């Protein structure tokens, strides 16, 4: 998604400059899902992602070069680009307290085990470190629980702790109580696997929105996990 015109203070604006229009469309769609929007006026962008070797106007935002070789000066991302590195770089540029982990919206049935009692719930959002869950039963802050859910065709079991709790009706669209949880995996490898799943989900959703085939050559710009649950890429 691209925006026209000059600076819009309430919108996080970035620029993308590349010889590959298909890659620009894909990257812009990923950024838009994260609420960063590409603009044609590079002077209005706080950050500009530019393919190395292309000439830029004299007055642009912070330039991040997309290049396999580190430039003499300035920031860069090396293709294939890690979405997690890209996301954190944007957070550092736009926020005083940047997030480290991509969050994706979900709508997924899950099972919760609390004190040996099983409850039904829905996963509303997911990051590599935690998630937000809706459940018909209120769950107090500090409570430990276990989650069982299906991600990318595989059952995942995760230990977690409730960080915050929202009662039903506390905010628009909060029809059931909601909790934010911090994952406490049985093995650290689960963190890495969740990160791979989220990166792959962002890419696949952007491809679906833009009508880009998953084998399109433009995906070579991105580090696409083949199997999120594999110990290796």
C-alpha positions in Angstrom: 0.0 0.0 0.0 1.4 3.4 -1.0 0.4 6.9 0.0 0.6 10.0 -2.0 1.3 13.6 -0.8 3.6 15.0 1.9 4.1 14.2 5.5 1.2 13.0 7.5 2.1 13.2 11.2 -0.2 10.4 12.4 1.0 7.9 9.9 4.3 6.1 10.1 5.7 6.7 6.6 8.6 4.9 4.8 10.0 4.8 1.3 11.0 1.8 -0.8 13.3 2.3 -3.8 14.1 -0.8 -5.9 14.4 -1.8 -9.5 12.0 -4.7 -8.8 8.3 -3.4 -8.7 7.1 -6.8 -7.6 9.4 -6.8 -4.6 8.3 -3.2 -3.8 4.7 -4.3 -3.8 5.4 -7.3 -1.6 7.5 -5.3 0.9 5.0 -2.4 1.0 2.2 -4.9 1.8 4.2 -6.5 4.7 5.0 -3.0 6.1 1.3 -2.0 5.8 0.3 -4.9 8.0 2.7 -3.6 10.6 1.1 -0.1 10.2 4.1 1.4 8.3 3.0 2.9 5.0 5.2 3.5 1.9 5.0 7.0 0.3 6.1 8.1 -3.1 7.5 11.4 -1.7 10.8 10.2 -0.2 11.2 13.5 1.6 8.1 12.7 3.6 9.5 9.3 4.7 11.3 8.9 8.0 13.1 5.7 6.7 13.9 4.9 3.1 14.8 1.3 2.1 16.9 1.6 -1.1 18.5 -1.0 -3.3 22.2 -0.3 -3.3 23.5 1.4 -6.4 20.3 3.5 -7.0 20.5 7.3 -6.9 18.4 9.0 -4.3 17.2 12.6 -4.1 19.3 14.9 -1.9 16.8 15.2 0.9 15.4 11.9 2.2 14.9 10.2 5.5 17.2 7.8 7.2 18.5 5.5 4.4 18.8 1.7 4.9 20.6 0.2 2.0 19.5 -3.2 0.8 22.8 -4.8 -0.2 24.9 -8.0 0.2 28.0 -5.9 0.9 28.2 -3.6 3.9 28.4 0.1 2.6 31.2 2.4 3.7 28.7 4.2 6.0 25.1 4.0 7.0 22.6 1.3 7.9 22.0 -1.7 5.7 20.0 -4.9 5.5 21.6 -7.9 3.7 19.3 -10.0 1.4 17.8 -12.3 2.0 16.3 -9.9 4.5 15.2 -11.1 7.9 11.8 -9.7 8.7 12.6 -9.7 12.4 15.6 -7.5 11.8 13.5 -5.3 9.5 10.8 -4.9 12.1 13.1 -4.1 14.9 14.9 -1.5 12.8 11.6 0.3 12.1 10.6 0.2 15.7 14.0 1.8 16.7 13.4 4.6 14.2 9.8 5.3 15.1 9.5 4.6 18.9 11.4 5.5 22.0 10.7 2.1 23.5 10.9 -0.2 20.5 9.5 -3.7 20.3 11.8 -6.6 19.4 9.2 -9.1 18.1 6.7 -9.0 15.3 3.0 -9.4 16.3 0.5 -10.9 14.0 -3.3 -10.9 14.3 -4.8 -14.4 14.7 -8.2 -15.9 15.1 -7.4 -19.4 16.3 -9.1 -21.9 18.6 -6.9 -23.0 21.5 -7.1 -25.1 24.6 -6.0 -23.7 28.0 -5.0 -25.9 30.9 -5.2 -24.1 34.3 -4.8 -26.1 37.5 -5.6 -29.3 35.5 -8.8 -27.8 34.2 -9.2 -27.5 30.4 -10.9 -24.4 29.0 -11.6 -23.2 25.5 -10.2 -19.9 24.1 -9.2 -18.1 21.0 -5.8 -16.7 20.2 -6.2 -13.1 19.0 -2.6 -12.1 18.4 0.8 -13.8 18.5 4.4 -12.8 18.8 7.6 -14.8 19.4 7.3 -14.2 23.1 3.6 -14.1 23.9 0.0 -13.6 22.8 -3.4 -12.2 23.6 -6.2 -14.7 24.3 -10.0 -14.4 24.7 -11.7 -16.8 27.0 -15.2 -17.0 28.6 -13.6 -17.3 32.0 -11.6 -14.5 33.7 -8.0 -15.5 34.4 -6.2 -13.3 37.0 -2.8 -11.7 36.4 0.1 -13.9 37.5 -1.7 -17.2 36.9 0.4 -19.9 35.2 -1.3 -22.0 32.4 -0.5 -24.2 29.4 -1.7 -23.6 25.9 -2.3 -26.2 23.2 -2.9 -25.0 19.7 -2.4 -26.0 16.1 0.1 -23.9 14.1 1.1 -24.7 10.5 -0.2 -28.2 10.8 1.5 -29.1 14.1 0.2 -29.2 17.6 2.2 -26.8 19.9 2.2 -26.9 23.6 3.4 -23.8 25.5 3.7 -22.9 29.1 2.8 -19.3 29.8 2.1 -16.7 32.5 -0.7 -14.1 32.5 0.8 -10.5 32.3 -2.5 -8.6 32.2 -6.2 -9.3 32.2 -9.1 -7.3 30.6 -12.7 -7.9 31.7 -15.4 -8.3 29.1 -16.7 -5.0 27.8 -13.4 -3.2 28.6 -12.9 -1.6 25.2 -14.4 -1.9 21.8 -14.9 -5.4 20.6 -14.0 -7.0 23.9 -17.0 -9.3 24.2 -15.2 -11.8 26.4 -12.5 -11.5 29.0 -9.0 -11.2 27.5 -5.5 -11.9 28.8 -2.0 -11.1 27.6 0.4 -14.0 28.2 4.2 -14.4 28.3 5.4 -17.7 26.9 7.7 -19.8 29.0 8.6 -22.6 26.6 9.9 -26.0 27.7 12.8 -25.5 25.4 14.3 -22.2 24.1 14.1 -23.6 20.5 10.4 -22.9 20.6 11.0 -19.2 20.6 13.0 -19.5 17.4 10.4 -21.7 15.8 7.6 -19.2 16.7 9.6 -16.4 15.1 10.0 -18.5 11.9 6.3 -19.2 11.9 5.4 -15.5 12.3 7.8 -14.4 9.6 6.5 -17.0 7.2 2.9 -16.0 8.0 3.6 -12.3 7.3 5.1 -13.2 3.9 2.4 -15.6 2.9 -0.4 -13.2 3.9 1.2 -10.4 1.8 1.6 -12.7 -1.2 -2.1 -13.6 -0.9 -3.2 -9.9 -0.6 -1.1 -8.9 -3.6 -1.7 -11.9 -5.8 2.0 -12.9 -5.8 2.9 -16.6 -6.2 5.0 -18.1 -3.4 7.6 -19.1 -6.0 7.8 -15.6 -7.5 11.5 -14.5 -7.9 10.9 -11.4 -5.8 10.7 -13.6 -2.7 14.5 -14.1 -3.1 14.9 -10.7 -1.4 13.4 -12.1 1.8 14.5 -14.8 4.2 11.5 -17.2 3.9 11.5 -20.0 6.4 10.7 -23.2 4.6 9.6 -25.2 7.6 9.0 -23.1 10.8 9.3 -26.1 13.0 12.7 -27.3 11.6 15.7 -26.8 13.8 17.5 -25.4 10.7 16.4 -23.0 7.9 
